[in-house]
Amino acid sequence: MEADPGMSFHLQTVAENAGMSRSKFQQLFYLLFAQHPYSCLQELRMQRARELLEEQQWSVKEISYKTGFKNLSSFSTAFKRRFGFKPSSLL
């Protein structure tokens, strides 16, 4: 997740790769990181998006796709919820 937060993430697949059930994986993840896997992924995506916006090499739309969002609207909403301002304000 940390190496590429924009990748498609399926909890079942990750758990299987770790040799665990999905529920066991979630429990262990929470014990280790004090948050659920999807919350962690969302935070990683938001941090990466902010970094990319500050670099100003891509459009907001391109960054939304690079960070794993299916559409610009959901990305903008999530970004504003996390940081308190629109992603376009960094451009």
PyMOL commands that set and color helices and strands:
alter all, ss='L'
color gray80, all
select helices_A, chain A and resi 11-17+22-33+37-55+60-66+72-83+87-90
alter helices_A, ss='H'
color red, helices_A
deselect
rebuild
show_as cartoon
